[in-house]
C-alpha cells in the first residue's frame, strides 16, 4: 500500500549483515581496551567512568535528585569537563545564570560574592582566570528556553549536531520539557518525552544526559529506581540512572550537599551498580569524587 511505501521511504534504520555488525562491535571493544575501559566520553570523574564506561553513544543517562540537592550542578560539572563540542539545554535557569555558575565553578569564587558583587582581590584574580579559560570554550553551546517544547528541543538538537558537530547533549531538566498534547495525564507526557530523548540519542549517535526529579516521598532517604518522578517509562528508557543521595549530618541533622553525598548508580544496562562517595561545595557549584570509598 501507499502507507507502507511511505514508511519504507522514511525509515532511518538500515539492514546489515551480521559480519559487519561484529566488526563494528570489535572496533568498540578495541577502543575500550585502548582507553582503559572507557568506551565513551569521560565524565571527568574517574570512579564514575569505571562503573559505566563514560558517556557512550546512543545512550540515555538520567541524573536524578530532589530539588536543590545538586542534580543541575553535577550535570553542569560533567558538561564543563568535556573536551569535545557539546550542547547544554537549560530549560530552567537562564544562560546568564548558567554562565555565572560556570564562572563560580571554574574560578572557585563563592556564588554569594558573585550575586552580591562583594569581591575580594583574590576573587578578582580568579574571575579573570576563569573567564579567560571559559571564553576559549567555543564548543560549549548553550540553548536557553524556559519550558522548551519537545518538538523544538528535538529540532535544536539536530541543528546542533549538524552545524556544531556536538558529541553530547545535556538537558536540565526533563520535567519542564513541554509535550505538545497537554491534555494527556502528566505521567503520559513524561513518558513520551523520555521515549523521544531515547530516540534522539540513537538518531544522533551520541549520549544524552538529562537531569530529572525524584518523587516527593524520596526526600531524606536513599533513592531507589522506583523513585523516578512522573513515569516508570523513565526507568525503562534509561541506560544509566544516577541519583544523588545526601545524608544528614549526625550532629546538626542538617542536609548539606557535598558534605555527606553519594551518587548512587541505580541502573546500569551493561554493568555494575553501586554508590560513589562525593565531596563538594555548592558555594562554588562543584563536585569531586572523594578519596574515601566508603
N, C-alpha and C positions, 0 to 999 in steps of 0.2 A: 504494500500500500504506500501511498504518498507519505503518510505519517512515519512509517518505518524507514523509508528512504531518507527523510529529513533527519531522523535520529542518527542514522548511519553517517550522513554527511557532516553532522555537527559533533560527532563523537571525538573527544580529545585523546582517548586511550587507544593504544595500538596493540596488535597481537604480535608476539615474538616467540621464536623457537626457544626451547629450554637451554640449549648450549650457550646462546648469547646472554641469557639471564644469569647462568652460572658464572660466566666470565666477568660479568658486571659485579656479582657478589664477591668473587675472588679479589677483584680490584679494591673493593671496600675493606675486605679483611686485611689485605696488604697495607692499606693506608692506616688502618687502626694499629697494626703492629708497628709500623714506622713511627706513629705518633704516640707510642706508649699507651695504647688503649683508648685514645681519644679519636673517635670516628668523625666528630663534627667540630664545631667552633667551641673554643674554650669559654666557659662561663666566667673565667677569671678566678675561680675557686677550685683549688686542686682536689679536695676530697669530693666535692660535688661532681666534678668531671669524672673522677674514678668510679663513682656509683653508677652514673648513666651515660658515660662516654661523650660528654659535651652536648652541644645543641646540634642535633642531626637533621639532615634534610628530610622533608615531608612529614615531620613530626610536630605534634601539638603539645605544648607544655603549659601547665597551669601553675601559677604561684598564688597560693590561697592564704587568706588570713581574715580575721575580724577587722573592722575599721580601725585605723590608727595603730595597727600592730606591725607595720613595716613592709607590707607587700609591694607598695609602689616604690619604696626605697630599694628593696632587693632587686626589683625589676630594672630600676634605673641603673643600679650598680652593674648588673650583668650587661646592660646595653652599653654603658660607658667603658666597659672592659674590652669591647670588641675592637679588632684591628681591621675590620672589613666594613664596607658600606652597610648601614642598617637604617631601617625606618622605625621611628618611635611615634606611635599614635597616642596622643594624650587627650583622652576624651573627658577627663575630669579636671585637671589643672591646666592653666594656660601655658603657652610656650614661654612666657616671661617667668612664670613661677618655676617651671621645669629648669630653665636656664639658671635661675638663682640657686636652685638646689644643686645643680651640677657644679656651679662655682664654689658653693659651700663644701661639697664633696671633694672636689679636686684640690681646693686651696686649704682645706681643714680650717674653714672660717665658721665660727659659731653663727648659725642662722639667725639668732636674735640680733647679733651685731649687724647683719645684712638688712634685716627688716627695720631695725631702729636707726640705722645709719651711725651707730656708735662704734667707729673703727679705732683700733689701736694701730700703732705704727707697724706692728707685725702683721696685722690684718691687711693693711695696705700693700705690704710687700707680697703677701700670699695671694691677694687679689690679682696683682699684676702677673704673677707666675701662672696662676690658674687660668686667667683669661688668655694669656699667650699660648698655653697648651690647647685650650678648648677652641680657640679661633682657627687653629690648624686642622681641627677635625671636620673637614669639609664633607666627610662621608657620613656624618651623623645627621640624618634627615628627620625633621620633626613635622608632624601633621597635627594641628591643633583645631579641634572642633568639639564643642560640648554636645554630648548625647548624639554622636555621629550616627546617621542611618546606616544600616548594614550594607545596603546596595552601594552607597557612596564609599564606604570603607573598603569594600572589595575592589572597586574601581581604582581607588587611590593606591592600594597595594600593588595592583597590576601595573599602574603607571610608574610606581617607584622601582619595580623590578625592570621595567622596560627602559626608563630614562636614567636611572641612577645605579642600576645593577645591584640593588640591595641583596645581601646574603642572609638576612634575618629580619624578622618583623617582631616588634614588641608593642603590646597593646595594654593600655591602662584605662579602663578595665572592662570585662565582658558585660557586667550587669547594667552598664549605662550605654551600651550599643543598642540603638533603636531598631526594632524589627518593623517591617512595613505594615504588617497586619496587627495593629494594636488591639484588635478585638479578641485575639487569642488570649487564653489564660497566660499569666506571667511565666509559668514553668514551660509552656509550649513555645513561647517566644525565645526563652533562653536556650531551649533545646535546638531550635532552628538556627540560632546564631552560632552555637557550638558546632553544629554539623557543617555550617558554612566555613568556619575557621579551619576545621579539619580538612575540608576540601581545598581551601586556599593553600594550605601547606603542601598538599600534594600537587596542585596545579602549578604552583610557582617553584616547587622543588627546593624548599628552604624551610627552616624551623620557624614556627610561630609561637611566641611566648606571651602568654596573656595572664594578667592579674585577675583574681576572682575573689568574691566574698565567700566567707564561710557563714553557715547559718547562725542565727542568734543564740541558739541553745548550745553552740560550741564554745561560747565565752568561758574563759577560765579553766578549760580542761584540755587535755591532749587531743588534738584533732584526729578524726577518722575520715576515711574516704567518703563515708556516707554523709559527712558534714558539709559537702559542697552545696552551695546555696542554689535554690531555684529549680534545679533539674538534675535527675540522675543521668541524663544524657551527657553532661559534662564529664562524669566519671567514665562513661563508655568511650567517648571520643578521645580522651586524653591518652597520650603515650606515656607522659610523665606528670604526676601531680606532686607538687611540693607544698607543704603547709607550714606556716610559721607558728611556733609554739613558744610563748613567753611565760616563764614560770615566776610567780610572785616571790619577792624577796622574803625569806623566812622570818626576818626580824621586823621589817617595816610593813610586810604584807602588800607592798605596792608592786605593781607590774610595770617594769621599765624595759622597753625594747632595747635589746643588745646587752642587757646585764645578765640575764639567765635565759638565753634564747637558743632554740633548736630549730633547724629546718628539717622537717620530717618528710622523707620521701615515702609517700603513701601508695603510689602506683608507679611501677617501672616495667614497661611491657616486656623488656628483654633482660632484666637484671634484678639486682638485689634491692631490698627495701632497707630503711634504716634512718637513724637520726644523726644529724651533723651539728655539732656544737658551734655556735657563732658568738662572736663578740661584736660590739659596735656602739655607735653613739649617734642618736638621731639629731643631736645638735649639729652634726656635720653630715647627716644623711649617708652614713656609710656602714657597711657590714664587713667583717673579716672573719675567716674561719679561725676558731680557737685552736691553740696547740693542745688543749685539754680534750681528749677524745671521749670523755665520759659525759 
